[in-house]
Amino acid sequence: MVFRKFPGVSASGMGLRLSQKFVFLLFLSGLVTLCLGALFFLPDSARLKRIFLSKTEAQPVTVGSENDAREQARKADAAAARVRALSRKLNLKAHFCLLQMMKFAWDNYKHYAWGKNELRPLTRNGHIGTMFGGLRGASIIDSLDTLYIMDLLEEYEEAKDWVENNLDLNSNGESSLFEVNIRYVGGLLSAYYLTGNEVFKKKVLELGEKLLPAFNTPTGIPRGVINLGSGTSWSWGWASAGSSILAEFGTLHLEFVHLSELSNNPVFREKVMNIRKLLNKIEKPHGLYPNFLSPVTGNWVQHHVSLGGLGDSFYEYLIKSYLMSDKTDEEAKKMYYSALEAIEANLVQQSPGGLTYLAEWRGGILDHKMGHLACFAGGMLGIGAEDGAPEKKQRYLDLAGEITHTCHESYTPTKLGPEAFRFDAGAEATATRLSERYYILRPEVIESYMYMWRLTHDPKYREWGWEAVEALEKHCRVEGGYSGIRDVYASAVSHDNMQQSFFLSETLKYLYLLFSDDDLLPLQDWVFNTEAHPLPIIHRNCLQRQNSLQKPDKTPIDGKSVAI
Ligand code: DMJ
């Protein structure tokens, strides 16, 4: 090797200096390589990689984002499908549970209380009570349509046979016109319309006739109590000044219209149209309907207004009369929406915590309390929203959702709700009195979940319904059936020993429908009476429909005459 000579440096000295430099440079480059290499292994190295990579190398990252986006969309779809599958599973599970629950309630009633009105599940015997006079089998009549809808056909046959062979309408005793109407007349009508079995029609027309004497008053407003054997009727002892109750005489319309339809006898319709005529005519304080009316003078007896007990189903039957008439009963429509205006102006309130509720009104003074019974109003407002004035439709649907939300809020901590809850002295949808803490298997909150589900398909309503199923199983199921509980706030529940007939007719049916497809008893074709018995909408426009199939010159499309 020839080294160039540099001035002042010997060859051997230069060689030594060169090798020192070489070692130093080698060391330096090793250090730099190590440092750069280490950078790539730092946890946040991705950012540095981006800086060090050229644009062309960076390109695949953009392609990767599109892929990522596609991948994310695919994952989201898969997740949605999983949720749908899960909710189908939950529906199947819910259906399965509800069938088991209905069967359990029915089997226990059959075993321990057959033919009596209700089951006492703790003492495992039957209860007759005083509401139905001499009538028996309230749980059987209330269960007929639920059993049929749930496809529990063996059990339905047992119920039908009992009606055929054992339902005795020639009974004496003090019976409530309202309760007999909503449970027996409603239950038999539904059973007839669903199954077409003539035995139900025969029985219900016979029973309808027996209720007519209750209307023999100076005004035609019926009294609350009737002896089905003798036809004598009188007012409830507890109702002030011999008055009749708004929710009682105002909850006959749907059933009586169908009695006239089935019998071709206008008398039933005339009786309820007469009630409506009087209510329409009479002066109403602030547009509101008080709960007590004299059947003698036709005047209000007290100024207590409520969408809870004593008032509730009167409002429900106004909108349902309109819907059941295939939206032809304009008078019912007008009365419903005017009543709603008055309710909005006078009863709808907002709590400090932001909950919307329906207060009670006592001669202008508000009682900031809502009964469990008033929770049906979520569903009622919901089904009535569509036919409200254009500018009110959304408001009514929102109000329906808000009331249902408030009622759900009252369902805590057992996930079952008290008989009444308050919004005063710091209370937010909680029962403040010991005497209002009980839950007797009532349906109203679940009823509103069912309607709101059908109207909005918001999954929260099914979630809330499922909470109720779990709570019923946990707190109300006992060895001998289902029982109400005395205190929804108590950690150790105490049972009231009563399986109400409306648990079978309403609570379990509404839960079952909540988890069913909308075409099981579609709201376009059926209305539910206040005991959840489905009654068909009376379609009057079939002639128009037939005509619409004809050519303009009225010649039938197929050239043949249309049989009507
Ligand atoms: C049912 O008999 C009916 O829903 C009625 O309109 C009110 N009370 C019970 C259920 O809570």
Boltz pocket constraint, residues with backbone or C-beta under 6 A from the ligand:
constraints:
  - pocket:
      binder: B
      contacts: [[A, 313], [A, 373], [A, 442], [A, 443], [A, 444], [A, 502], [A, 506], [A, 530], [A, 531], [A, 532]]
      max_distance: 6.0
